[in-house]
Every structure is written in C-alpha cells, then in structure tokens.
Amino acid sequence: MHCRELATQVRPLIPELTKNGAKVAVIGVGAPYFAKAFDDEVGLAAAGAQLLTDPTRAAHEAAGMKRGVWNVVSPAGWGASLKTIANGHRNKLPQGDPWQQGGALVVRKGGEITFEHHDPTPGEQVDLAKLLEATLAAS
C-alpha cells in the first residue's frame, strides 16, 4: 500500500522529472503480471515512467535498499501504515516480498549516483521535492 501511495504522488511529477531528458524507472519485486496490474492501477507508464520488476531482489540489494520483518512490523512501521490507510490507500495481498523496503536513486549517465534515499520503514519514503531537485540537477 505504501508503494501505491508513493506512486500516486510521483505520477504527476514525472513530466517535470523527465523534462531535461532524465528517465524514470520504477523497480518492483513482484512477478511481471503484478507489475502490469500495479501500473493499470496507478498509471506510471502512461505518465512516462518505465515499470520494471525483479523478483530476485538483486536490484534492491545492489542499491542497498533495506529489507526486514522488523522494518514493517515495528511501531514506526505500524504508524506509517495507519497514516497511509488514513490517506485512502488500502493493503492488498502481498505482491512480491512484503519485507523489502524501497527507496530512490538518481543516477547520472555513466553510473554516478548523485542522490539516494533508502526507506528505513514503509512510511519513511523519499522527500519528493529533494528527489525532483536532485534529478533536475543531474540531468
């Protein structure tokens, strides 16, 4: 549910994020058919993002994203979940690894990472203003 909430917040920013030639890729950990259903719901591809999936979680591991049961079931995780539910986003059956946390990277051509955020718990997601600023500065 947290990824859906973030996707709905990112979607209107995609034209701004990509205006200088940057590309937006969203990488999930579920099966490809989960990614299709997710995108049908949130519309990232229609907004200009590329939706990818890596059920092995190798991309998340390489990026240093956090993973763990305690991240999700800790008091901070529960609090974040209640806030997300209050914002109208409901939990569905897990589609992939429910313990995998997300994050955001800005990577320049050539592979230099100029911005990174690793979600410590489900609700501590990237500051979108900072992500936008970093993306525009890198492109």
N, C-alpha and C positions, 0 to 999 in steps of 0.2 A: 504494500500500500504506500510505503514511503517513496518508492521509485515512481509510482504513478503520480504522486503529488508533485515530486520534483519535475517529472516530465511535463506536466501541465504548466508549471512555472517557467520551464526552459523554452517550451514550444514558441511562445510569442517573441522570444529573444533571438531565435535562430536567424532571421533576416539580418539583424544587427551584427550578430556574431560572425556571419559569413560575408558581410559586405566588402571586406578587403581581401577576399579570396580564401579565407580560412574555411576549413571543413569541420563539420561537427559529426562525430561518431559516438553512438551510444552502444555500449557493450553489455549485454546481459549474460546471465549464467544458465539460462534455461535452454530447452530444446528449440530448434528453429521455429516450430509451429507455435510455441509460446510467444516468441518474438513477433510473429505475424499478428497474433491475437492482441498482444500488447499494443502494437502500432495501430491496429484497427481502432483501438480504444482511445489512444492519446494523440495520434496523428503527427508523429515526429517526422516521418519520411515525407509526408505532404508539405511540411514546413521547410524541408531541405536538409534534414539530418540523415545520416546513414545509420541504419539499425543493424547491429551485428550480434552474434551470440557465440559464447564459448563455454559449453557445458563442462569443460575440463577445469575451468577457472584459471588456466595458465596466464591469461592476460591480466587478471586481477592480481595474481601472485607476483607477476613481473612488475606490476605497477606499485606493489607494496600495499595494496588495499587490505584492510583488517578483516579478520574472519573469526567468529567465535560465538558460542552459545551465550556467554555472559554479556556480550555486547548487546544482544537482543533482549534478554530476559532481566537485565539489571534494572534498578529503579529508574535510571535515566532512559533506558530503552522503553520501559512501560509508559513513562511520562510522555515521551515523544510520540508513542503510538496513540495515546489518548488525545493528544493535540491534533495529530493527523486525522483521526476519526472525527473529531470536532470540526475539522475543516472540510468534512464531507467525503473523505477517502476511506473506503472500507477494505478490509482484508479479504483476500480471496485465497483459494488453496495455493500453497507454495508452488511456484513455477521455477524450479531450479533449486539452488542451495539457499535455504532461508537464513543461514548464519553468515552469509557473505555480505560484507558492507561494501558500499560503493565509494565513489569519490569523483574527482575531476582532475584532469591534466590538460595543460596547454603545451603542445609540443611543436616546436618550430621545424621547418624543413631541415633535414639533416639529423633530427633526433634530439635536439637540445630541449630539455624540459624547463620551461620558464615559469610555470605555476603548477602547484599541486595541492590538492586537498584530499585527505583520507578521512572518511566519515568514521568517527570513533564509536558512535551508536547510530541507530536508524534515523533519528531525527536531527542529528547534527550534520546537516548537509552543507554543501558549498554555498558561500555567500555569492549570490548571482551577480551583484554589482562588481565584486572583485574579479569574478570569472570573466565578465564582459570586458572590464578594463585590461586584464591580462591578455585576453585574446586579441583585442584591438592593438595593443602594444606589440604583440608578437608577429602580427601579420603585415 
